Amino acid sequence: MQKKSSILTGKILTSSGALLLISTGLATELTNQIMRGSRNWQLAPSTCLAAVAQESDTNQPKKLAVTNAVAYWAHDATGYHPSLCVRVENISGNDLTGKAIKMQCRFVDLRLGHVMIARRELRYELAPNQALNLIFHGPEPYELPIDQYQWPIVECKLMSRVGDVDDSGTEDLLILPKLESVTMTDDEAVTALSRGFYQSSKKGNRSKTAHRDTSRSEYKPDSHSRSESGKSDYKADNSKPEYKKPEPPMTAKALSLSASGKQSTPATGTDTRSALTKFAAQPKVPGLGSEFLEFEQMYGRPVGASIKDKGWSWIKYSKQDPAIDVYVGAKGTASKADLIVARVPAEIVQSEAQIVAVAKSMAGKMRGAALEHTHKSVKYQQLSEQKIRRILLTSMDSPGYRLCYVAPRESSGEDNNYILILSRFTGDTPSMMPELIRRAPMMKFLYSALGLPDQD
């Protein structure tokens, strides 16, 4: 009689409650390795256990790996979307150029059990050890409450297939148990990705996520992370701390409180520029299409107005920190913004990128749309026979609105300001403005700013 061979199986219960079946021999070997404290086995975190199990079952080498990732919330005209920005690297050792790479990012709302799928199919030039950046957005929009602890808990999982393969060829690249409670634009996410907020070894094991408060400290790789060989790279630092001389106390200078005295600006301008950056980064700034009440909640009561039953009405708001003036234009007696003009002092601007960021923050529901087709032009305005004023205009387009801004024309006085104009209308914005501000005396500064002939 022939003896029938049988395969005994063991069971492992993962943290997610799933049962994995492994052979008794493999279970015994795994137990022995753990008991001997061998470093040849690198056990992934519980969130990545499914990916490790699949790799052991299929016994196929991985072709792609996630080296960096940023999970965030992106905003567009419909609301906030769970999003993932990843850097994917070719670790197969083969050239994957021209091969179909199917990517699937799954967002799961753990409170509601709702599943959202974002898919992409790529055919890129992808040589060995070459990487590319990808962005995925969940299709379902959310309305996020003010309190961050009330935001949805969304799990994110990224999978891929290279070439024409079935389910056995699916690779689990990344599993994040929860999206960070932070809102970003896609450009900000790519910038954060380059700073390495998340790092992963090419074997698929995740390292710890770095702290997101970049204003306090730069990201440093985890000193306890393990190399690919399994040995720890940690080295004890026995050096004595360097003695630093304590900083001298800050001093304040007394200023005049007379009515004629002007308020002085900071000498370095660091705090002011910081305030402008924080202003543009706020998650909700009233802009195009917003009600006047929303502008009051942001800037306070109006400091000037030119209200007309026919034509255009203009309302002026001012903000001290940062020191900007905002003019909101509405057609007739409407109470929603159709045009916005902002005047920003040049001394609080560090670069034109800040101006573009401020403009995008004032775009209302179209804030997430990208500004494209940058066009610069120069106009000349003759002041006298020997003096000519040079006016540099920059125009940009976006789905739903247009931006035009004027660079400072002088180094002091009223001409030392950036002038931003956001419009919901198509066409050349500077040529439209004379008709829109004809009966608004407080908007006359736009004539000289745009190089237009003065009108009485």
C-alpha positions in Angstrom: 0.0 0.0 0.0 1.3 3.4 -0.9 1.3 6.0 1.7 -0.6 9.2 0.7 1.4 12.3 1.5 -0.5 15.2 3.1 0.4 18.8 3.6 -0.3 20.1 7.1 -1.2 23.7 7.4 -1.0 26.2 10.2 -2.9 29.4 10.8 -1.8 33.0 11.6 -4.2 35.6 12.7 -3.2 39.1 11.5 -4.0 42.4 13.2 -6.8 43.0 10.7 -8.5 39.7 11.5 -7.5 37.8 8.3 -6.3 34.2 8.5 -3.2 33.3 6.5 -2.5 29.6 5.8 1.2 28.6 5.6 2.8 25.2 5.5 4.0 23.6 8.7 7.6 23.6 7.4 7.5 27.3 6.7 5.9 28.1 10.0 8.5 26.0 11.8 11.3 27.7 10.0 9.8 31.1 10.7 9.5 30.3 14.4 13.1 29.1 14.6 14.4 32.2 12.9 12.5 34.5 15.3 13.7 32.5 18.4 17.3 32.7 17.2 17.0 36.4 16.8 18.2 36.2 13.2 18.3 39.4 11.2 17.8 37.7 7.9 14.0 37.9 8.4 12.5 41.4 8.2 8.9 41.3 9.4 6.8 44.1 7.9 4.3 46.1 10.0 0.9 44.7 10.4 -0.5 47.1 7.8 1.9 45.7 5.2 1.5 42.0 6.2 -0.8 41.3 3.3 1.8 42.5 0.8 4.5 40.3 2.4 2.1 37.3 2.4 1.3 37.8 -1.3 5.0 38.0 -2.2 5.8 34.8 -0.4 2.8 33.0 -2.1 3.6 34.1 -5.6 7.4 33.9 -5.1 7.8 36.6 -7.7 10.2 39.5 -7.4 8.8 42.9 -7.1 9.0 45.2 -10.1 8.0 48.5 -8.5 8.4 50.1 -5.1 7.2 53.3 -3.4 10.2 55.3 -2.1 8.3 58.4 -1.0 4.6 59.2 -0.4 2.4 62.1 0.9 -1.2 61.5 1.8 -3.3 64.7 2.0 -6.7 66.3 1.2 -7.0 68.3 -2.1 -9.6 70.9 -2.8 -11.4 71.7 -6.0 -14.7 73.3 -7.1 -16.7 70.3 -5.7 -15.1 69.9 -2.3 -12.2 68.1 -0.7 -10.8 64.8 -2.1 -8.6 62.2 -0.3 -5.4 62.3 -2.3 -2.0 60.5 -2.6 1.2 61.7 -4.1 3.8 58.9 -4.5 7.2 58.4 -6.1 7.4 55.0 -7.7 10.7 53.4 -8.7 11.6 50.6 -11.1 13.4 48.0 -9.0 13.0 45.0 -11.3 16.4 45.4 -13.0 14.7 45.4 -16.4 13.7 48.2 -18.7 9.9 48.7 -18.4 9.7 51.4 -21.1 6.6 50.9 -23.2 5.0 48.3 -21.0 1.5 48.9 -19.7 1.6 49.7 -16.0 -1.8 49.7 -14.3 -2.0 51.5 -11.0 -5.0 51.4 -8.6 -5.3 53.5 -5.5 -8.1 52.5 -3.1 -9.4 55.0 -0.5 -11.6 53.4 2.2 -13.7 55.5 4.6 -13.4 53.5 7.7 -16.3 55.1 9.4 -18.8 54.6 6.6 -17.2 51.6 4.9 -17.3 53.6 1.6 -14.7 52.5 -1.0 -13.3 55.0 -3.7 -11.1 53.8 -6.5 -8.7 55.9 -8.6 -7.1 54.2 -11.5 -4.3 55.1 -14.0 -2.7 53.2 -16.9 0.7 54.3 -17.8 3.2 53.7 -20.6 6.3 55.7 -19.6 10.0 55.6 -20.3 11.0 53.7 -17.1 14.6 52.4 -17.1 16.0 50.4 -14.2 16.2 52.4 -11.0 14.3 55.3 -12.6 11.4 56.8 -10.7 8.3 58.9 -11.5 5.8 60.9 -9.5 2.1 60.1 -9.6 -0.9 61.7 -8.0 -4.2 60.0 -7.2 -7.5 61.7 -6.2 -10.5 60.0 -4.7 -13.5 60.7 -6.9 -16.0 61.5 -4.1 -15.8 65.0 -2.6 -16.1 65.7 1.1 -17.1 68.8 3.1 -14.5 68.9 5.9 -15.6 70.4 9.3 -13.5 73.0 11.0 -12.3 70.6 13.8 -9.7 68.3 12.3 -10.6 65.5 14.7 -14.0 65.2 13.0 -12.4 64.7 9.6 -13.1 61.2 8.0 -10.7 58.4 8.7 -9.6 57.2 5.3 -7.3 54.3 4.7 -5.2 54.3 1.5 -3.8 51.3 -0.5 -1.8 51.5 -3.7 -1.5 48.4 -6.0 0.0 47.9 -9.5 0.2 45.4 -12.4 3.1 45.4 -14.9 2.3 44.0 -18.3 -0.5 41.6 -19.2 -0.9 39.6 -16.0 -3.8 38.3 -14.0 -4.6 38.7 -10.2 -1.4 36.8 -9.3 0.7 39.6 -10.8 -0.8 42.3 -8.6 1.7 44.0 -6.3 0.8 45.8 -3.1 3.0 48.9 -3.1 1.8 50.9 -0.2 -0.7 50.7 2.7 -1.4 53.8 4.8 -3.8 53.3 7.7 -4.9 57.0 7.8 -4.6 60.1 5.6 -3.0 63.0 7.4 -5.4 65.8 8.5 -3.8 68.4 6.2 -4.9 70.2 3.0 -2.5 70.8 0.1 -2.5 71.6 -3.5 -0.9 69.2 -5.9 2.1 71.5 -6.3 2.6 71.6 -2.5 2.3 67.8 -2.3 5.1 67.4 -4.9 7.2 69.8 -3.0 6.5 67.9 0.3 7.4 64.7 -1.6 10.8 66.0 -2.5 11.5 66.7 1.2 10.9 63.1 2.1 8.0 63.1 4.6 7.6 59.4 4.0 10.4 56.9 3.2 10.3 53.3 2.3 13.0 50.7 1.7 13.0 49.0 -1.7 12.0 45.7 0.0 8.5 47.1 0.7 8.9 47.7 4.5 7.7 51.1 5.6 9.7 53.4 7.9 8.2 55.8 10.3 6.4 58.9 9.0 8.3 62.1 9.7 6.7 65.0 11.5 4.9 67.4 9.3 5.8 70.6 11.1 8.6 71.7 8.8 8.7 75.2 10.3 10.3 73.7 13.4 12.7 71.2 12.0 13.8 69.6 8.8 13.1 65.9 8.1 15.9 63.5 9.1 15.9 59.8 8.3 15.1 57.5 11.1 18.4 56.7 12.8 17.1 53.2 13.8 16.1 52.2 10.2 17.6 49.0 8.9 19.6 48.5 5.7 18.7 46.0 3.0 21.1 43.5 4.5 19.0 43.6 7.7 21.8 45.1 9.9 21.0 48.2 11.9 22.6 51.4 10.7 22.2 53.1 14.1 25.4 54.5 15.7 25.5 55.9 19.2 26.5 59.5 19.4 28.8 59.9 22.5 30.0 63.3 21.6 29.4 66.1 24.2 26.8 68.7 23.3 28.3 71.9 21.9 28.1 74.9 24.2 26.1 77.7 22.7 26.3 81.2 24.0 22.8 82.4 25.1 21.2 85.0 22.8 21.0 88.5 24.2 17.6 89.8 25.2 15.4 91.5 22.7 15.1 95.3 22.9 12.2 97.5 21.7 12.5 101.1 20.3 10.0 103.7 21.5 8.0 105.2 18.6 6.0 108.4 18.3 2.3 108.2 19.1 1.5 111.5 17.4 -1.3 111.5 14.8 1.0 112.6 12.0 3.5 109.8 12.7 3.4 106.9 10.3 3.6 103.4 11.6 7.1 101.9 10.9 7.6 98.6 9.1 9.8 95.9 10.5 13.5 96.3 9.5 14.0 92.8 8.1 10.5 92.1 6.9 10.7 88.5 8.0 7.6 88.5 10.1 5.6 90.3 7.4 6.6 87.9 4.6 5.7 85.0 6.9 2.3 86.5 7.4 1.7 86.7 3.7 2.7 83.1 3.3 0.3 82.0 6.1 -2.5 84.1 4.5 -2.2 82.3 1.2 -2.0 78.9 2.9 -5.3 79.3 4.8 -7.8 76.5 3.9 -10.7 79.0 3.3 -10.2 82.5 2.0 -13.2 84.4 0.5 -12.8 85.0 -3.2 -14.6 85.0 -6.6 -18.2 84.0 -6.1 -18.1 84.6 -2.3 -20.8 86.6 -0.5 -19.9 90.0 1.0 -20.6 88.5 4.5 -17.7 86.1 4.0 -15.3 89.0 3.3 -16.5 90.7 6.5 -15.8 87.6 8.5 -12.2 87.6 7.1 -11.3 91.3 7.0 -13.9 93.1 9.2 -16.3 95.9 8.2 -15.6 97.7 4.9 -13.4 100.8 5.0 -14.7 102.2 1.7 -17.5 101.7 -0.8 -18.8 102.9 -4.1 -22.3 101.5 -4.5 -24.3 102.0 -7.7 -27.7 100.7 -8.7 -26.6 100.5 -12.3 -23.1 99.6 -13.4 -20.6 98.2 -10.9 -20.4 98.5 -7.1 -17.0 98.3 -5.3 -16.4 97.5 -1.6 -13.0 98.0 0.0 -11.6 95.8 2.8 -8.3 96.2 4.6 -6.1 93.8 6.5 -3.2 94.7 8.8 -1.4 91.4 9.0 -0.4 91.2 6.2 -1.0 94.8 5.1 -3.1 94.3 2.0 -6.1 96.1 0.6 -8.9 94.1 -1.1 -11.4 95.7 -3.5 -14.5 93.5 -4.3 -16.5 94.3 -7.4 -20.1 93.2 -8.1 -22.4 94.0 -10.9 -25.2 96.3 -9.8 -26.8 95.4 -6.4 -25.5 91.8 -6.4 -23.8 90.6 -3.2 -21.3 88.2 -4.7 -17.8 88.9 -6.0 -17.4 89.0 -9.7 -14.0 90.8 -9.7 -11.4 91.2 -7.0 -8.5 93.7 -7.0 -5.8 93.4 -4.3 -3.0 95.8 -3.6 0.0 94.2 -1.9 3.0 96.3 -0.7 6.2 95.2 -2.5 8.2 95.3 0.8 6.3 92.3 2.2 6.7 90.2 -1.0 9.6 87.9 -1.2 9.0 86.5 -4.7 6.3 86.5 -7.4 5.4 82.9 -6.5 3.9 84.4 -3.3 1.7 86.7 -5.4 0.5 83.8 -7.5 -0.3 81.9 -4.3 -2.3 84.8 -2.9 -4.2 85.0 -6.2 -5.0 81.3 -6.1 -6.2 81.5 -2.5 -8.7 84.3 -3.7 -10.1 82.2 -6.5 -13.0 80.8 -4.4 -14.3 77.4 -5.4 -11.8 77.4 -8.3 -8.8 77.6 -5.9 -7.6 74.1 -6.8 -7.5 74.8 -10.6 -4.0 75.4 -12.0 -3.0 78.7 -13.5 -1.4 78.3 -16.9 -0.4 80.1 -20.1 1.7 82.7 -18.4 2.1 85.8 -20.6 4.2 88.8 -19.8 4.0 92.2 -21.6 5.3 95.7 -21.2 3.5 99.0 -21.6 5.0 102.5 -21.5 3.3 105.6 -20.2 4.8 109.0 -21.0 4.8 111.3 -18.0 6.9 114.1 -19.6 9.3 114.5 -22.5 12.2 112.9 -20.5 10.3 110.6 -18.2 8.6 107.4 -19.2 7.0 104.9 -16.9 7.5 101.2 -17.6 4.6 98.9 -16.7 5.1 95.1 -16.6 1.9 93.0 -16.8 1.6 89.3 -16.2 -1.5 87.4 -17.3 -2.4 83.8 -16.5 -5.5 81.7 -17.3 -7.3 79.0 -15.4 -10.6 77.1 -16.0 -13.2 79.5 -14.6 -11.2 82.7 -14.0 -8.3 84.9 -15.2 -5.5 86.6 -13.3 -3.6 89.7 -14.2 -1.1 91.4 -12.0 1.2 94.4 -12.3 4.7 94.5 -10.9 5.8 97.5 -8.8 6.8 100.5 -11.0 8.8 102.5 -8.5 10.8 101.7 -5.3 8.7 103.9 -3.0 5.3 105.6 -2.7 2.0 104.5 -4.2 3.8 102.9 -7.1 5.6 100.4 -4.9 2.8 97.8 -4.9 1.7 94.7 -6.6 -1.7 95.1 -8.1 -3.7 91.8 -8.6 -6.9 91.5 -10.6 -9.0 88.4 -10.6 -11.9 88.2 -13.0 -14.6 85.6 -13.8 -15.0 87.1 -17.3 -13.1 86.2 -20.5 -11.3 88.7 -22.5 -8.4 91.2 -21.9 -8.8 92.3 -18.3 -6.9 95.6 -18.4 -8.9 96.9 -21.4 -12.2 96.0 -19.5 -11.3 97.9 -16.3 -12.0 101.5 -17.4 -15.7 100.8 -18.0 -16.0 98.9 -14.7 -14.4 101.6 -12.5 -15.6 104.7 -14.4 -17.9 105.8 -11.6 -15.8 104.6 -8.6 -13.5 107.3 -7.4 -11.6 105.1 -5.0 -10.6 102.8 -7.9 -8.8 105.6 -9.9 -5.4 104.2 -8.9 -5.9 101.5 -11.5 -5.6 104.0 -14.3 -2.0 104.7 -13.6 -1.3 101.1 -12.5 -2.5 99.7 -15.8 -1.1 102.6 -17.9 -4.6 103.7 -18.9 -5.6 107.3 -19.8 -7.2 109.1 -16.9 -11.0 109.6 -17.3 -13.0 112.3 -15.6 
